[in-house]
Amino acid sequence: MYTGKKSREVMLGSGLFLIVIGIALLCFIALDINPNMLVAIPIVVMLIGALFLFLSYTRKKLVWMYFLGYFLTSSGLFSLIFCFGTFELSMKNLWPMYVILCGLSYFVAAVQVRKRLSVSAVVPAVVLIVLGGMLLCFSLGIISVSLRYFVAHWWPIFLVLLGFALIIIYAYMQHSNKAEDSDSKVIADSDEDD
C-alpha cells in the first residue's frame, strides 16, 4: 500500500515538473527565442510553485500552501509570457495583474481546502480581484483621471461595492443553509418512517 501511494506521488511530481518544462519549451519554440537569465527566473518561480502544489496535494492540505503553489505558478507563467514580448506594454502598466492573480489563487486554494464557498474565501479574493482590476484600469489609462483624484472624490463607491458583496454573500449563505436544512429534514423524516 505504501508503494502505491509513493508511486502516485512520484507521478504527480513528475507531471507537475513536465507541465512547467513543457510550457517553457513551447514558449521558446513558438516565439523563437534563445533562453537567457531573464527567462530562467519565471521558470524557477513556476517550479517553486509546482513544488508547493506537490507538497500541498501529497502532505498537508493547507490553504497557504495551495495559495503559494497557484500564485507562484500563475505569476511565473504570466512573467514568462511577458518576457517573450507578447505584450506591447511594460511591466509598469501590467503589474496589477499580479494582484488579480493573487486574488484568484487565494479563492481557488480556499475553496479547494474547505470544499465549499465561504466568506473567508470570497471576500478577500473579490477585494483583491476588484482592486487589481481598478489598478489595471488606471495603469492602462482606461480611467483617465489620477488614482489620487478618483479615491478622493469617488471613495463612497467602495462602500457601495462592499455592501453589494456582503448582500450577495448573505444570499448565498442563506441559500446554502436552506439546502442543508432541507437535506437534514429529509434524512430525519426517512429515519422516523423506519
Protein Blocks (a to p, Z undefined) as FASTA:
>chain_A
ZZmmmmmmmmmmmmmmmmmmmmmmmmmmmnopacdfklmmmmmmmmmmmmmmmmmmmmcc
cfklmmmmmmmmmmmmmmmmmmnomafcdfklmmmmmmmmmmmmmmmmmmmmnopacfkl
mmmmmmmmmmmmmmmmmmnomambdfklmmmmmmmmmmmmmmmmmmmmmmmmmmmmmmmm
mmmmmmmmmmmmZZ
